[in-house]
């Protein structure tokens, strides 16, 4: 049985063409691609790449200035934060939440709209494996080109489970029996009809939006559309900790708001969503509100 795409690049001694992350004594990272006869230079000396080629991962090399560098392969979170960008990348903390809360599984059939720089596509492809399917839609050809290069650079070759289409999802989506749909776009509510037709009953729609107004409109649109269960919305924040002897405290900086995530599940055909038992707060919908969720929109407030 052949190895999954890209697996051989994640283990074994360093080889020519491997990406290596070097960490200096102050914790600073430098990423290099190993080439025969080439050297890594800093203001504190240099060392030849040949010292790492054939060496096991986790080796330590020293420059001519006697500065030690720890050599490891970059993790996927390291890779996506340092790769060339067209659009902003989906941060690892959000990509991890998408994989977990959208229940991305090996062999899953996934549709994605809004590829950006290819960050989330790479996470999803590694989760679904060669037997899955990821069909990504990107409106901008320049973003699609950057994303394709980033994904293929990570796996070392084109991924057999990935198809990339330049164009709008709502105009081009032809996939059926889709398990998961991920929308990373300005107006995901415009795709609900196409997404509802493509998803299998029980399938999950996951949307990534940047602002509270986008989140509110998407939630109300899902409720109004009628083929999804009650959506859930949340955000995540990551705070590192400094641990040095008795000095144990949170870092002064953290990864705060990057975006909101929300999920909803496709109901079976012909089924109406159960009535919400939790009444909206008084004043949640103003008298002049006529959008999804208003009395004029068909649902009492």
Secondary structure as UniProt FT lines:
FT   TURN            5..6
FT   HELIX           7..10
FT   TURN            16..17
FT   STRAND          19..23
FT   TURN            25..26
FT   STRAND          29..33
FT   TURN            36..37
FT   STRAND          39..42
FT   TURN            43..44
FT   STRAND          45..48
FT   HELIX           49..51
FT   TURN            52..54
FT   TURN            57..58
FT   STRAND          59..62
FT   TURN            64..65
FT   STRAND          68..72
FT   HELIX           76..82
FT   HELIX           92..101
FT   TURN            102..103
FT   TURN            106..107
FT   STRAND          109..113
FT   TURN            116..117
FT   HELIX           119..128
FT   TURN            130..131
FT   STRAND          133..138
FT   HELIX           141..155
FT   TURN            160..161
FT   STRAND          162..166
FT   HELIX           169..172
FT   STRAND          178..184
FT   TURN            186..187
FT   HELIX           188..191
FT   HELIX           192..198
FT   STRAND          199..209
FT   HELIX           212..225
FT   STRAND          232..234
FT   STRAND          241..244
FT   TURN            245..246
FT   STRAND          247..250
FT   STRAND          260..266
FT   TURN            269..270
FT   TURN            282..283
FT   TURN            287..288
FT   TURN            292..293
FT   HELIX           295..297
//
